[in-house]
Amino acid sequence: MLLYSALLTVGLVVSAPWWVVRMMTTERYREGLRERLGRVPAELRSFVAGKKVVWVHAVSVGEVLAATRLVAELETALGAEWVVVVSTTTRTGQALAQERFGALRVFYFPLDFAFAVRAFLRVLKPEILVLMESEVWPRMLHEARKMDVPVAVVNARVSDRSFARGMRVKAVWGRVLRGVSLWLAQSEEDARRLVAMGASAESVRAIGNLKYDVRAPKVSRVAELIQEAAAGRPIVVAGSTVGGTSLNDTNEEEIVINAWQDLPQRESGLLLVLAPRHPERFGFVASIVDTFYTEASKLEELRVPNGSGIEYDVVVLDTIGDLAAVYGIADVAFVGGSLVKRGGHNPLEPARFGVPVVMGPSFENFRDVVAKMQAVEGIAILGQNTGVSTLRRKERASGRDDRNLLVKELEAVLVRLLTDREAAKAMGERGRRVFEEQQGATARAVEALVAMVKP
């Protein structure tokens, strides 16, 4: 711990000028700084007073969504004398958590220094600390162990990159992993990797992915606005798209737009919804769209009553937490983080609605569920069964870049799904069945956590 703290301190000191500039110029870097440094909000102190506490940490939006039902069902199972508090790391996660759980119980996770971590542990005195997915911090585990606070990691997953890194430092990292009392892994493969990296086998079990239990809101004004803008036209949703903030970067939105603009179905009308994964890219993505079209809109323009009467071709979804509902009105969904090496995002988010799903070749973060969907032909992966294998050979032979290849492959898949609506519907229903088969992880997680605090 001394060595770890020393290295963390050195890293913070060296990077201090960068952080100072960021905090001076960007509000999101200043937000929550006091809490990150160990100041416990007075409202949080009052909220937990006289109660037994479960502390759930959810890094960002995805983890908050996965934790929503978990928090509600934990409180129901534990009873009135218990409360669940929620910490996040990102600004977007914080905003969504406050919306879902109320501001009084939501706060920023402290930096992994002893003084900051101890401040929250001493005030909250949690009966258990629940970490979502892969958010494991050595100092927090060390201090929790010293205070006899058991730690559970729920929805645990191990990406290819994390596994490779963990195996290289297994002698050290394995000791950290053994500081967790219970690992509830998303899949058997994640469980196997955790044990291989050094977690004790008896502490690891595979229960499924909590994100498959997430329920979209029954009514979403954002989805209604987009449907009104579509005016009966088919809707293609490109969700959780990623990239940089420069046209020199590989931006998934550019690939999608290039594929979409040449679709023959555009002549009879289509609406494209682009939903960037990160809010800081909203403005940049809107500027990308503007280079292609004048008939583009941000959501605030759609909210204007009796607006300009323009029939928009493209909408940039610039809100947090609405993508799930927007997937529900799609005719075809592309799931981002998959055209670049990001490991992809959850294809079951649109599949739950029976929407046919398309992904790029990078889906390492959801390899298990993609395999299940592929087994029943419930998803289209670019480069696999897309009907463009001949095109791939020609493109490679001509030496043209991978970006053009992806554009043509995505175009071919969209043409097929938008032309053969019966086949698209059948594919969507097969994907929906996979989603339904994966549900139930939340109930299993609640049962395991309650058993830890109420043996």
FENUR-V135582 format. One line per field, one symbol per residue. psi: psi as a letter, one per 40 degrees, with the letter a starting at -180 (. if undefined). Layout:
psi->???
//
This chain:
psi->ddddddddddddddedddddddddehddedheddddeehhiddddddeheihhhhhhhdaddddddedddddddddddideiihihiididdddddddddeiddehihhiifidddddddddddfidihhhhbfghhdddddddddefhihhhifhihidddddddddfddddddddeehdhhgididddddddddeeihdeehiheihdeeehhiidhhddddddddddfeiihhhhifiiaafieeihhddddddddddehdeddehihhhhgidhdeedddddddddedidfiiiddddehhfaeehgidhhhhfiheedddddeeidihhhaeeeigeeiaheeddddefhhhhiaehfdefdddddddddefeihhhehfeefdddddddddeeiiddddddddddddddddedgdddddddddddddddddeieddddddddddddeg.
//
